[in-house]
Amino acid sequence: MKRILLAAIVLIFSATASAQDQGKNPEGAYLPLLGYHEGKLLVARPGMPDERFRQSVILLVEHSEKGAFGLIVNRVVQRISLSALFSSFGINGPRDLSQVNIHYGGPVSPDSGFVLHTREHELEAMHDVGKNAAISPVDTVLRAMAQGKRPRKIVIIVGYAGWGAGQLESEMRRGDWYTAPVEQDILFGEDHSIKWSRAMERRFRVM
């Protein structure tokens, strides 16, 4: 079984709310709401020019004047047994051959690891993203799981999507992204092939 090594890094920016602006996009009907969108989904528009993000759905964890940080939630790249995952972190966990998905979170820092999870247990270094969901470093969650504190739903993610100051806003004005509300079926659903279409159906419309 191939071992994977994930370094748990969580990048946190301070975010504040701002007034909403309107951008334009090629379709003309659905417009991305500009401003700060922490806690929402970014949905790649049809025909997204950057192939790394085509049909991607991104949980926008942080968004402020300093930049933005998000995790793609609909792209599985590998399956691995939980026992092998424990072993790769040197954790003495129970023997568990059940398979878990490893998701591609974005092109930045591919050795960084995160877990998006439900909040049955209080875990150190959690970042609340609403809808009974939080993000924690992957080793924190694995150690909790080895002690019997397994969240009901987990999404293990490597890498992330990052934008510098003003970069995401520029892409939204260009029409590359829509925004949509966070929903549990998109965050934790098993059928990843329909997450983009579901998010597209729920994208915000500016009247």
C-alpha positions in Angstrom: 0.0 0.0 0.0 1.4 3.3 -1.0 2.2 5.5 2.0 1.3 9.2 1.9 2.9 11.8 4.0 0.7 14.8 4.8 2.0 17.9 6.7 -0.8 19.5 8.7 -0.8 23.2 7.9 -3.8 25.5 8.4 -3.5 29.0 7.0 -5.8 31.4 8.7 -6.5 35.0 7.7 -8.6 37.5 9.6 -11.7 38.4 7.7 -14.2 41.1 8.0 -17.5 41.7 6.1 -17.8 44.2 3.4 -20.4 45.8 1.2 -21.5 43.6 -1.8 -20.6 44.6 -5.4 -21.8 43.1 -8.6 -19.6 41.6 -11.3 -20.2 40.5 -14.8 -19.9 37.1 -16.4 -20.2 35.7 -19.9 -23.6 34.2 -19.4 -25.2 37.4 -18.2 -27.9 35.9 -15.9 -26.0 34.7 -12.8 -23.5 37.2 -11.5 -20.9 36.6 -8.8 -21.5 38.7 -5.7 -18.3 40.5 -4.9 -17.1 41.2 -1.4 -15.9 38.7 1.1 -17.4 35.2 0.9 -15.9 33.2 3.8 -18.1 30.2 4.6 -19.6 30.0 1.1 -18.9 27.8 -1.9 -17.0 29.0 -5.0 -18.3 27.2 -8.1 -16.3 27.3 -11.3 -18.3 28.6 -14.3 -18.8 26.4 -17.3 -15.7 26.9 -19.6 -13.4 27.8 -16.7 -10.2 28.7 -18.5 -7.9 27.3 -15.8 -8.1 23.5 -16.3 -7.0 22.9 -12.7 -10.3 24.3 -11.5 -12.7 23.1 -14.2 -16.0 21.9 -12.6 -14.5 22.4 -9.2 -16.5 23.3 -6.1 -14.4 25.1 -3.4 -15.3 25.6 0.2 -14.0 29.2 0.8 -12.6 28.9 4.3 -11.1 32.4 4.6 -11.6 35.5 2.5 -10.4 39.0 3.5 -8.5 42.0 2.2 -5.4 39.9 2.6 -6.4 37.1 0.2 -8.4 33.9 0.3 -8.0 30.2 1.2 -10.2 27.4 0.0 -10.5 23.6 -0.4 -11.9 21.8 -3.4 -14.5 19.3 -2.1 -15.4 17.3 -5.3 -12.2 15.8 -6.6 -11.0 12.4 -5.2 -7.5 11.3 -6.2 -6.8 8.2 -4.1 -8.4 5.7 -1.8 -6.4 4.2 1.1 -7.2 2.1 4.2 -7.6 3.9 7.5 -4.9 1.6 9.0 -2.4 2.6 6.3 -3.3 6.3 7.0 -2.7 5.8 10.7 0.6 4.1 9.9 1.8 6.9 7.6 1.5 9.3 10.5 3.1 7.0 13.1 -0.2 6.7 14.9 -1.0 3.5 16.9 -4.6 3.2 15.7 -6.9 0.3 15.6 -6.7 -2.1 12.6 -9.2 -0.8 10.2 -9.2 -1.8 6.6 -12.1 0.4 5.6 -11.2 2.7 2.7 -11.2 6.5 2.9 -11.0 9.0 0.1 -8.1 11.4 -0.3 -9.2 14.6 -2.0 -7.3 17.1 -4.1 -7.8 20.4 -2.3 -6.0 22.6 -4.8 -2.6 23.3 -6.4 -0.9 25.0 -3.5 1.3 23.1 -1.0 0.3 19.5 -2.0 2.0 18.1 1.1 -0.5 20.0 3.4 -3.3 18.0 4.9 -6.7 19.0 6.3 -9.8 17.2 7.3 -13.3 18.6 6.8 -15.5 17.0 9.4 -18.8 17.1 11.3 -18.6 18.4 14.8 -19.6 15.5 17.1 -16.3 15.9 19.1 -14.4 19.0 20.2 -11.1 18.8 18.5 -8.1 21.1 19.0 -7.4 23.8 16.3 -10.9 23.5 14.7 -12.0 26.2 12.3 -15.8 26.4 12.2 -17.2 26.7 8.7 -20.9 26.4 9.6 -23.5 23.7 8.7 -22.2 21.5 11.5 -18.8 21.4 9.8 -15.3 22.3 10.7 -11.7 22.0 9.4 -8.8 20.6 11.5 -5.3 19.5 10.8 -5.3 15.9 9.5 -3.0 14.6 12.3 -5.3 16.1 15.0 -8.3 14.3 13.5 -6.5 11.0 13.0 -5.2 11.0 16.6 -8.8 11.6 17.8 -10.1 8.8 15.7 -7.5 6.4 17.0 -8.9 7.2 20.5 -12.5 6.4 19.4 -13.6 10.0 18.6 -14.4 9.5 14.9 -16.6 12.3 13.4 -19.6 10.9 11.6 -18.4 12.4 8.3 -14.9 13.2 7.2 -13.3 14.5 4.0 -9.5 14.2 3.9 -7.9 16.8 1.7 -4.4 17.5 0.5 -3.3 20.8 -0.9 -5.4 23.9 -1.1 -6.4 26.8 -3.3 -5.0 30.2 -2.4 -5.3 33.7 -3.7 -3.3 36.9 -2.9 -4.9 40.2 -2.0 -7.5 41.2 -4.6 -6.8 38.2 -6.9 -10.0 36.3 -6.2 -12.1 39.5 -6.6 -10.4 40.0 -10.0 -11.3 36.5 -11.1 -14.9 37.0 -10.0 -15.2 40.2 -11.9 -14.0 38.3 -14.9 -16.8 35.9 -14.4 -14.7 32.8 -13.5 -16.6 32.0 -10.3 -20.1 31.9 -8.9 -20.9 31.7 -5.2 -23.4 29.2 -3.6 -24.5 28.4 -0.1 -22.7 25.7 1.9 -24.9 22.5 2.2 -24.1 19.2 3.8 -24.8 17.1 0.7 -22.2 19.0 -1.2 -19.6 19.0 1.5 -20.0 15.3 2.5 -21.9 13.6 -0.3 -20.5 10.4 -1.6 -21.4 11.0 -5.3 -18.7 13.6 -6.3 -19.8 13.5 -9.9 -23.0 15.6 -9.2 -21.6 18.1 -6.7 -20.7 20.7 -9.3 -24.1 20.5 -11.0 -25.9 20.7 -7.6 -23.8 23.8 -6.7 -24.6 25.3 -10.0 -28.3 24.9 -9.4 -28.0 26.7 -6.1 -25.7 29.5 -7.1 -26.8 32.9 -6.0 -28.6 35.0 -8.5 -28.4 38.8 -8.6 -31.7 40.3 -9.6 
